[in-house]
Amino acid sequence: MMGRRRFLTRVIPTTFWVNIVIRSLSRNAEAKTIENESYKVLTTTEAETLAAWCTSIVSGADQAGVARFVDENLAGDQAASLLLLRYLDASDMAGFYRNGIMGIEKECLHRFGLSFARATVVQRMKLVEAAIASETQVWTDPDPNFFYFISRSDAVDVVYGTQLGFVDLNVPYLAHIPPPRSW
């Protein structure tokens, strides 16, 4: 029979090392989760700005995953991209989105002194309206009105161009060939 003292001298170090190993595995799992959630082309800040911009145009675009949609299509084969920009003169699609997002940030900082994602709904709408009317003060490239047109198309595609979007519109989804994924 093992005495208490001998039992504790064996159990405590074992418990200590098991705890370290479990914490290490947990941290590795958290790191992999964060890595899997990161974007392929856009930075997290760019994705946040794009999602806020698109949600200002089409309600619910951020929850529908517009930033992930754009990022995945920018990272993939341009010939298979689902972005409207693919069909227009777009030799550098990633550059177009990056410049547009940078323009949004510059304009918002110039007008309101804060990033677009931190702006109020009213401030965001003023910026969207300025882009539509081509009345931006510091944002010139790409053309704000054109960026609005492209990003609005992306937002509409993600929110309403899916089976769930059709349900929200109360329109029957009658796809000849069902898509392999939601978008």
Buried (B, 14 or more C-beta within 10 A) or exposed (E): EEEEEEEEEEEEEEEEEEEEEEEEEEEEEEEEEEEEEEBEBBEEEBBBBBBBBBBBBBEBBBEBBBBBBBBBBBEBEBEEBBBBBEEEEBEEBBEBBBBBBBBBBBBBBEBBEEBBBEBEEEBBEBBBEBBBEEEBEEBEEBBBBBBBBBBBBBBBBBBBBBEEBBEEEEEEEEEEEEEEEEB
